[in-house]
């Protein structure tokens, strides 16, 4: 019996996944547990495995498609098994489309009155009888039936199916109608596409951009004065620069980062406070761990691990910083779930150390390395990237001192850690140069005022300077 393979749910926050590539083809034999395809969430990649032994009878979504979780992506069964009932029930295919099977053309007969078929405007039922006698899933767009494959293709190209003339049975819009419209449509730059959606104007068939792309300067929505000033030239972002170019779709982690950063800056009132902390105790303790810590299993503890430990313990006495701002209310958390930024080949990820305030320095170091490794390998789970109450980001190793870390809403604070520098410090009337570590705290001023933010930053600096005493507490 055929088995349906659906896009698995990867954590409570994932709504869809992009298929990166299929490892099997239709007709290939597969075994239970064998990888069928590799997919990408907005945070990580993972493989979808075959639930049972059999033959891969049908692939429903191709590479690059963004598929909602729990939606059918493939069918496994016995070679030659009939899967038509599954396809019709799930809307996974449209076997009666002319691209695959032309409908029978009945000769006109006087005995069959023309009124036997309802007017097209009334054909908006969700199921339509096909020429083969079966049923298939359809949608009504403005009174017009649209096949599932045509609908998916139209959505991927941003085509309004109500503007198309259907060539399918009874005027139904089918896949080849949408493909023809996509082939005939002018190629647009991103800015031009946005302008068309916003302004409702039409684009010329050929533009002045790269490879004939239509740019914003090619669109008709311009005043006479602006047209005269800009005639024959492209906008700054659309200039035909010499030499080859590459284009990369903004998807997955990069798309998530872009959305989060834009939302962060537009929805919060961010204020950044800068300070320095005496780093001598941190460096001294790290040297001792490196020299003698192997026998106790703590030789791998890093400076960043110690900063995370300091922040987790400091948040315990500043509950206003360990909070989420939700507009109408502020939620303060008893436990510290500490996010930390990890640079990966796929982009920035922020895994979360759960209950960090209850962990020892050794436990934080172990968990940090585990989570960072999972991020680098693309194996981190979505749940391990969710639920942070505060975040730390460290650019010290990159030679950066102070910077402006960007909040991760709804969190109300994020600490940026910079490099260690020799700085002059006055003590007892004498000036000496002391190694200090740069700290930058960004707060959401909607939820936290500057004074409590400064007190928290001062506490982090003091605890870092007295790491040995903090460990003894």
Secondary structure, 3 states (H helix, E strand, C coil): CCEEEECCCCCCCCCEEEEEEECCCCCCEECCCCEEEEEECCCCEEEEECCCCEEEEEECCCCCCEEECCCEEEEEECCCCCCHHHHHHHCCCCCCCCCCCCCCCCCCCCCCCHHHCCCHHHCCCCEEECCCCCEEEEEEECCEEEEHHHHHHHHHHCCCHHHCCCCCHHHCECHHHHHHHHHHCCCECHHHHHHHHHHCCCCCCCCCCHHHCECHHHCCCCCHHHHHHHCCCCCHHHCCCCCCCCCCCCCHHHHHHHHHHHHHHHHCCEEEEEEEEECHHHHHHHHHHHHHHHHHCCCCCCHHHHHHHHHHHHHCCCCCCCEEECCCCEEECCCCCEEEEEEECCEEEEEEECCHHHCCHHHHHHHHHHHHHHHHHCCCCHHHHCCCCEEEEECHHHCCCCCCCCCCCCECEEEEEEEEEEEEEEECCEEEEEEEEEEEEEEECCCCCHHHHHHHHHHHHHHHHCHHHHHHC
